[in-house]
Amino acid sequence: DDDDTTPPPPPEPTPVTVTEGVFLLNSGNSANYVDGSLTYFGADGSTTPNAFSTANGRSLGLTPNDIITFGQKMYIVVTDENTIEVVDKNTLKSIKQIKTTDLMGTDRGTQPRHITAAGNHVYVSTFRGYVAAIDTVNFEMAAVYQVGSFPEGMAASGNSLYVVNSDYGNGVNPSISIIDLNTGNVTEQNDELIMNPTAIAEANGALYFLDYGKYDNNWNQTDAGVRKVANGEITKVADATMMAVNPTAGLIYTVNAPYSSAGVTITYNVYNTTTGELRTFIDGSGIDSPAAIGVDPVTGSVFIASYRMNADTGYADYAANGYVRVYNADGTFVREDEAGVGPIAFAFNHNTYDVVNE
């Protein structure tokens, strides 16, 4: 009998990452003592306002400024409270509130601004000119680095952490700090195109940073844009005052809405980091005054938050709830959702499941 009766091996599971929902951080309005908040948009189309305070019975406080998800946790940086809220991203229950002035000392930990993550650490910048590496298990400070003037956004690439230093828009000493995470050494990059950088991200093997440019005596904004850093050279690739990077697709979505006393035409474009093509993404109809942009690297969906206009003044109402418009990757409008006061940053609730294909 030469029949083979050995059963075939079971199919191997395939890990599939799905988007469970989207977090929107709202900065509130410190001038009017309006605390910040967290809005959650579920994959089922539901909207949960004040999601953090509902889950924890307390407010985030004044001026939340940045948010990321990393593993099963979410980290929220609250500038005016000198805190980092560590949250279970699925239940939204607080795991730990880190006081940056306790962790780093008042001289280094005042006014935390932005956060990123790599390896076993999250990295937080403070306006005092420092970046702290915080262990994601015990939440203790593993290292602290002195960087440039008024650091903002960061991006990890290989064994380096890149930090953009805005110099608070003064234009005297803006720079990009490069932290060697193996040795702790910090070097500075200066260039005439580094004027007032606020955010940085990696895509397609290169770094791209958002620079707010310059302001004249009447606060008219010029030279804002996205710059590319490759092989030590810096080039401008798009006019922009906001950006959202999809590293999976190699696309950078931009909003160009420079502040001007004379008013400007706002544009919404997408830059292809592979081809170098810059094209129109949407015409912006339905968006009153853009406040933030985010892109989901799993679905490709683009989220643009906006202030509502004040009917009395005709200007953006910074003390009222805003809203979010959602688009497919091709620019097709999907829906509009309610936001909180001062929408400022998006983060995505991704989870990975093993799927067996029979």
N, C-alpha and C positions, 0 to 999 in steps of 0.2 A: 504494500500500500504506500504510494508515494504522494498521497494527498497532504497538503500543508494546512494543518488545522490551527496553526498559531494565530491568535487574533491580532489584528493590526494595532500598533500603538495608538493611544489616545491622541487627539489633536492637541498641539501646543497652544496654550493661551496667548493671545496678543494683547499687550497693554494698550489701552485706548484712553486718551485724555479728553475729558469733557468739561465744558464750562457750566458750573452749577448756578452761577450768578455773578453779579457785578457790584462792587462797592464804589460808592461815590463819597469822598470826603468833602464836607462843607466847612469852610473856615469861619463862618459866622461874620460878625462885624464888631471888632473890638472898640471902635469909636462910640458905638451905641450899646456896648456891653451885651452883645448878642453872642452867646456861646456857639462854638462849632458843633457839628453833628455828623452822623453817618447815615447815609441812605443806602438801602440794599435793594437791588433789582433782581428778582428771581428769574430763573430760566423759564418759568411758567408764565412770565409777564407780570407778576405781582410786584408791587412797590412797598417797601417797609421804611417809612421815615423814622428818624430818631432811633435807629436800630441799636446803637450802642447804649444809649440811656435807658431804653426799654429793657434790655437784657441785664443791665448792671445797676439800675436805680440811681445813677449819677451821671453828670454831664462830662463831656470831654474837656470842657473849659474853653478858654479864649485862644483863638487862632491856631487850630490844627493846620498843619502845613504840608504834610506828606504821609503817604500810606503805601505799604507793600504787603503782599502775602508771600510767605516762605515756608515750605512744608505745610504743616497743619496749623501754623500760627499766622496771625496778622499783626503788623507793627504800625502804630500811628504816632507820628511826631507832633507834639503840641507845643508850639513855640513859646507863647506867653506864659504857659504853666511850667515850662522847663521839665516836661515829662515825655516819656515814651510809654504808650499803652501797649502791652502785649496781650493779645486776645486769641482765643480759640476761634479760628475762622469759620467753623461750622456752627457753633453754638453762640458765638459772639460774647461769651462770658470772659471776663477779665482773668488773666493768669497772673499778671504782675504789672504794677505801675512802677516804672523806673524813673526816679528823679535824677535828671542829668547833673544837677548841681551837687547832689550827694555822691553820685558815681564818679564824677570827674573833678569836683571842686568848683566853687563859684567862679574862680578865675578862668576856668576852661569850659564849664558846662552850661553857661547861660545862653539862652536862645538857641536851642537845637532847631535845625532847619530841614535837613533831608536825610534819607535813609536808603541804603541798598544792602544786598546780602550776597555772600559767597562763602562756600565751604561751611564751616561751623560757626560763622560769625555774621552779625549784622554790623554795619558801619554807619555811624551817625555824625553829621557835621554840625558844628555850632558856630554862631557868628563871632565867637571869640577867637576863631582861627585854628580850631582843632577838629580832629576826627577821632572818635573812639571806636575801637573794635570790641564788641560785646558778645560774649559766649551765648549761644542760643539755648543752652541747657540750664546753666545756673545763673545766667543773666549778670555775671560779673564782668568787669572790664578786663579784657585780655591785653590790651595795648592802647596807647594814645599817641597820636602823631600831630605835630604842629605843621600846619600847612600855610596857605596864603591868606590874603585879606578878605574877610567875609565869605567863607566857603559856602557853596550851595550844593548842587547835585553831584553825584558820584557814579562811577561805573567801574566794575571789576572786569579785568581782561587778563587771562593768564595769571601770573604771579604779581600783577600790579593793580593798584587801585588809583583811578584817575579822579581828581577832585577839581571842579571848576570854582575859581575864586572871583567873585563879582566885584570886589572892592567897593561894594555898595553903590555902584554906578558912578564913582568919583573919577574913574579913568586914570588914576595915578599909578596903581600897581595891580591891575587885573592879571590873572595868570591861570595856568593849569598846573596843579601839583601832581606829581607822579610818586606814589608810595610803593616802594619795593616791599612786598609783604613777607619776603623771606628774611631780609636784612633790617627792615625798618627805616632804611634810608629814604629821604624825601628830596626830590629834585623839582625845579620849577621850569616851566616852559612859558616864554613870553613871545608875543608876536603882535604886529599892528592890527591883526584881525581879531585878537582877543581883547575885547573892549569892556564887556559887562556880561560874562557868561553865567548862565543860571542852571543849565541842565546838560547832561551828557549821557550817551548810550552807544553801544556797539552794534554794528550791523554789517554783515558781509565782510568781516575781517578788517573793518576800519572803525574809527571812532567819529561820532558826529556830536557836536555841541550846539546848543541854542544860545545865541548872544543877543542881549537886549539892545546893543548898540549904544548910541549917545543921545543926550537930551540937551536942547538949547535952553536959554534963559526963560523961555515961555513953556518949557516942558514938552516941546515938540520932539518926537522920537525919530531918529534916523539910523540907518545902517544896521537895523536888527535883521538877524538871519540865522540860518543853519550853516555851520561850517564843518568841513571834513578834515580830519587829521589822519594822515597816512604818510609813513616814512619820514616823520618829522615835519612834513609840509602841511600848511593850512590853506584851504581854499573855500570860498563861499559857494554853496550849491543852491540856496534858495533864500528869498526874502521871507522872513517869518518872525512872529512874536510868540508862537506856541508850536510845539511839535509833539508827535507821538510816534514811536518807532516800533514797527513789527519786524523783529529780527528773523522770524521764521520765513517771511515772504521777502525780506530785504526791502521793505517799503517804509518811507517816512512821510507821515501825513502832517501837513503844516497849515497853520492859520496865520495870516499876516494882517494884523489890525493895529498898526502903530498909533500911539497916542498923538493926536494933533489938534491944535486949537481950530484949525480950518476944516477938520473932518477928512476922512479918507475912504477909499473904496476897499472893503475887506475882501480878501481872496482866500480860497480854500483849495490847496493843491496837494499832490502826492508826488514824491520823488522816488524814482527807482534806483537803488544803490548799485544794481548790476549794470544797467544800461546808461545811467546818468540822465535819463529822461525826466523832465518835470512837466506835469500836465495838470489840468484842472480836475479836481475831485468832485466838487459840487459848486453850485452858484451861490449857496448860502441863503436862499430864500427860506423864511421861517425862523431864522436865527437873528435875534435882536442885537445882542452884544456878547460875543463869545468870551467865555471865562476859562474853559479848560477843554482839553482833547485827550482821548485815550483810544487805544486800539487793542482788541483781543487777539493775541497771536495764535490762538487755537481756531477761532471761527472766522477771523478777519473782520469782524464787525467793528465799526468806528463809532465812538460816542463823543458828541460835542455838547458841552454844557454852556448855558447862556444865562446872563442876567435878564430880568424883565425890565421894560422901560417904565419909568415913572411918568404917569399921565400928566402930572402937573409941571414937571421940569423938562420933560422930553429927553432926559438922560437916563442912563442905566441906574436902576434902583439897587444899591448895594446892601440895603437892609431888608429886602424882601426875598421870598423864595425864588429860586431860579428854576430852570427846567433843562432837560436833556433830550436831544434828538439823536436817534439811532439810525445808522446807515449800514447797508451791506458793503462789502469791499469794493463793489463797482460803483458806489455812490447812490444806490437806490434807497430812498427813504423808507424806513420800517415803522417807526412809531415815535411818540413823544411822551416823556415821563416827567413827573414832578421831582424837583430837587430841593435842597435846603437853601439856607442863606449863604451866599459866597461859595459856590461850588469851585473846587480847586484841583482835585486829583482823583484819578480812577485806579482801582486795583481789581483783579479778577480771581474768582473763586474756582480754581481748577482742581479736579480730582482725577486720578488715574485708576482704571479698573481693568482686570484681566477678562478678556472676552474670548470665548472659544468658538471658532468657526467650524461648524459641523460639515 
